[in-house]
Amino acid sequence: MPNITLSPPEAKFIPLSTVFIDKYLPKAHGDYIKVYLTLLRLSYTNTICSTEIISKKLNIPESEVINALGYWQENNLIYISDSGEISFNSFNLDDDSCFVVIDNNKNIFKEIEIALGRPLTPSDYKFFTMLMDKFNFSLEVLIFLIEYCVSKKKTDIRYIEKVAIGWHDKGIKTIEDAQNHIKKHEEKWANYRKILNYIGLKDTDISIPQEQLLEKWVYTYKMPLDVILEACRIAIMRINEANLNYIDKIITDWNNLGVKTIQDIKKLDKKATKKDKTVKNVHPYIAYSGQRQYDINELEKKLLGRGELNEE
């Protein structure tokens, strides 16, 4: 008789520990309980699925599914391996061979831990879930954002959130969007640093209003870098300090006069020099704009008359 292969009938029920019911059920979020029970159900068929599939099955956001996984792992009811395999604590399963595999690409918390180089805290789980919910970032974009912050050696939550807000405000939806944004940002700050280095400042030394001045010079006025540096030089020579407001006054005046090159500045200097010479060759009364014109004879009479009165 040939070998007989048996396939067990699909279970119409799953074992659920009374410990789970007594200890974890009362305090867990409703959606988290849904996710846990769904995972337990799928584990008995050795199902391979993804957080996206569970999300659609339960009609809840995928980020909520991911948050639930983090919650149950924090409470030591499940363990998520590097390969995405989820195993349950022994009091939940009688058969250790039962498990459910989550698509490794969706194992975002593990990816975040790898990117940050440290384990996630409970507040981290909530924070990164919030980012996905609030800013609607895909998992790929969120991981890319974290890796970018790590490359800047800034991994604190406040900085990551600041970058996330900036990306959201710029409408970044894909990794390509993010890459283009980073490229423009780096090019912008490369120019800013040249200006700041010239006047002895660091990019960490300036405030947001001062950064806005730099942006105005470079992107609103579209002033060439050599013209901006010349304005910096003139300001320092005049007042002996790198005052960005004073530099802004010079550049704004030049912009209003149509200055765009060093040659334009030299032409203005020549006109100013010629004007100064003209003013010096004119009688002081005439050179002073608005000076009243006196009748010399009348003035002499007044002076003579005053002298006679004084002699009396």
Secondary structure as UniProt FT lines:
FT   HELIX           18..19
FT   HELIX           20..24
FT   TURN            25..27
FT   HELIX           30..43
FT   TURN            44..46
FT   STRAND          48..49
FT   HELIX           51..58
FT   HELIX           62..74
FT   TURN            75..76
FT   STRAND          78..80
FT   TURN            82..83
FT   STRAND          85..88
FT   TURN            90..92
FT   TURN            96..97
FT   STRAND          100..102
FT   HELIX           104..106
FT   HELIX           108..116
FT   HELIX           122..135
FT   HELIX           139..151
FT   TURN            152..153
FT   HELIX           157..169
FT   TURN            170..171
FT   HELIX           175..198
FT   TURN            199..200
FT   HELIX           203..205
FT   HELIX           208..215
FT   HELIX           216..220
FT   HELIX           225..239
FT   HELIX           244..256
FT   TURN            257..258
FT   HELIX           262..280
FT   HELIX           284..287
FT   TURN            289..290
FT   HELIX           296..311
//
